[in-house]
Amino acid sequence: MDGSDADFAHTDRAGNMRREKAITLARYVWERGIDAVELQTLSDEQRRKLARAAGVNPPSTSETWNEVAGLLDRKDAWAAANPDHPSATPQLVDEKIMWIKPPITPWT
């Protein structure tokens, strides 16, 4: 193999780095009360801003964001099963509105 067929995005090292980034992003996102579905509705531009706010370089592929969504689902399930644990409640939910805009109720 001369290296031209190498897929560096799927090496063990790249996978580990992607996992670390996903964990950092998931922690940041979860603490703000954003769930996996809400995360997936964000535009690419919003996700890049979110990643920068979390202190990481924005992921270049959707693979990392999919992993973040999976981690959020796991954390939500854990929190539902352990509601009395101090780590089961996001601490920065007041910042959610910076990322997820609530629906506007029309005047009737």
C-alpha positions in Angstrom: 0.0 0.0 0.0 1.5 3.4 -1.0 -0.7 5.4 1.3 -3.0 6.7 -1.4 -5.7 4.3 -0.3 -5.4 5.2 3.4 -8.6 6.4 5.1 -7.3 8.5 7.9 -10.8 9.5 9.0 -11.4 5.9 10.1 -8.2 5.0 11.9 -8.2 4.0 15.6 -6.7 7.3 16.5 -9.2 9.3 14.5 -12.0 7.3 16.1 -10.7 8.0 19.6 -10.3 11.7 18.8 -13.9 11.8 17.4 -15.2 10.1 20.5 -13.4 12.6 22.8 -14.8 15.5 20.8 -18.3 13.9 20.9 -18.1 13.5 24.7 -17.1 17.1 25.2 -19.9 18.3 22.9 -22.4 16.1 24.5 -21.5 17.4 28.0 -21.8 21.0 26.8 -25.1 20.4 25.0 -26.7 18.3 27.7 -25.9 20.8 30.5 -28.0 23.3 28.5 -31.0 21.0 28.3 -30.7 20.3 24.6 -31.8 16.8 23.5 -30.7 14.8 20.5 -33.8 15.7 18.4 -33.2 19.4 19.0 -29.5 19.1 18.2 -30.3 17.4 14.9 -32.6 20.3 13.9 -29.8 22.8 14.2 -28.2 24.0 10.9 -24.6 23.3 10.2 -23.8 26.9 11.0 -25.5 26.7 14.4 -23.7 23.4 15.1 -20.3 25.0 14.3 -21.1 27.9 16.6 -22.1 25.4 19.3 -18.9 23.5 18.9 -16.8 26.7 19.2 -18.8 27.6 22.3 -18.0 24.2 23.8 -14.3 24.9 23.2 -13.7 22.4 20.4 -13.1 22.7 16.7 -16.3 22.1 14.8 -16.6 18.5 13.6 -16.0 18.1 9.8 -18.5 15.2 9.4 -21.9 14.3 10.6 -20.4 11.2 12.2 -19.4 13.1 15.3 -22.7 14.8 15.6 -24.5 11.5 15.3 -22.3 10.2 18.1 -23.2 13.3 20.2 -26.9 12.6 19.6 -26.4 9.0 20.8 -24.6 10.1 23.9 -27.4 12.6 24.7 -30.0 9.8 24.3 -28.0 7.7 26.7 -27.6 10.5 29.2 -31.3 11.3 29.0 -32.2 7.6 29.7 -29.8 7.5 32.6 -31.2 10.7 34.0 -34.7 9.4 33.8 -33.7 6.2 35.6 -31.8 8.2 38.3 -33.9 11.4 38.8 -32.6 12.0 42.4 -28.9 11.9 41.4 -27.3 15.4 41.3 -26.0 14.8 37.8 -29.4 13.9 36.4 -30.4 17.6 36.1 -28.8 19.9 33.5 -27.4 23.0 35.3 -27.4 25.6 32.5 -30.9 25.2 30.9 -31.3 29.0 30.9 -28.7 29.0 28.1 -30.8 26.7 25.9 -32.6 29.6 24.4 -29.3 30.8 22.9 -29.4 27.6 20.7 -33.0 26.4 20.5 -35.6 29.0 20.0 -39.0 28.2 21.5 -41.9 28.0 19.1 -43.8 31.3 18.8 -47.4 31.1 19.9 -49.6 32.9 17.3 -52.1 35.5 18.4 -55.6 34.2 18.3 
